[in-house]
């Protein structure tokens, strides 16, 4: 599993691959060690469903998209 670069931040898209399946989540909010995510797509889950994960678990997911506000300029 690929680790992310930098902190977990709202707006990021995180990808979790496990047992030949892929789940994609959007980070909604980060509070202390709890991260609320929204399902973008995942087998058996509805788009838009929300879940809470530990910050460590989300940080271990692959960072798929960096929000525009946090992308380097130049």
C-alpha positions in Angstrom: 0.0 0.0 0.0 1.4 3.4 -0.9 1.7 6.0 1.8 0.7 9.6 1.2 2.9 12.6 1.0 2.1 15.3 3.6 -0.9 15.6 5.9 -4.5 14.4 5.5 -6.5 17.5 4.4 -10.2 18.1 3.4 -10.8 17.8 -0.3 -8.2 15.1 -0.9 -9.2 12.0 -2.8 -7.8 8.9 -1.2 -7.7 5.4 -2.8 -7.6 2.2 -0.8 -6.8 -1.1 -2.6 -7.5 -4.3 -0.8 -8.1 -7.9 -2.0 -8.3 -6.9 -5.7 -10.9 -4.2 -5.0 -10.6 -0.5 -4.8 -12.4 2.1 -2.7 -12.2 5.8 -3.4 -13.0 8.4 -0.7 -13.1 12.2 -0.5 -11.8 13.6 2.8 -14.6 15.8 4.2 -13.1 16.9 7.6 -10.2 16.3 9.9 -10.6 16.7 13.7 -7.8 15.5 15.9 -7.3 11.8 15.0 -10.7 11.3 13.3 -11.2 11.9 9.6 -14.6 11.9 8.1 -14.7 10.7 4.5 -17.3 10.4 1.8 -17.5 7.5 -0.6 -16.7 8.4 -4.2 -16.9 4.7 -5.3 -16.5 1.5 -3.5 -17.9 -2.0 -4.0 -21.0 -2.5 -1.9 -21.2 1.1 -0.6 -23.4 3.9 -1.8 -21.8 7.0 -3.3 -22.0 9.8 -0.8 -22.1 7.6 2.3 -19.9 9.0 5.1 -17.6 7.1 7.4 -15.1 8.1 10.1 -11.6 6.6 10.1 -8.5 7.3 12.1 -6.1 9.8 10.6 -3.4 7.0 10.5 -5.7 4.8 8.4 -6.5 7.6 5.9 -2.9 8.6 5.7 -2.0 5.0 4.7 -4.3 5.3 1.7 -2.9 6.4 -1.6 -3.3 10.1 -2.3 -5.1 10.2 -5.7 -5.9 14.0 -6.0 -4.4 17.0 -4.3 -6.9 19.9 -3.8 -6.1 22.9 -6.0 -5.6 25.2 -3.1 -2.7 23.0 -1.8 -1.0 22.3 -5.1 2.3 24.0 -5.6 2.3 26.9 -8.1 5.0 27.9 -10.5 
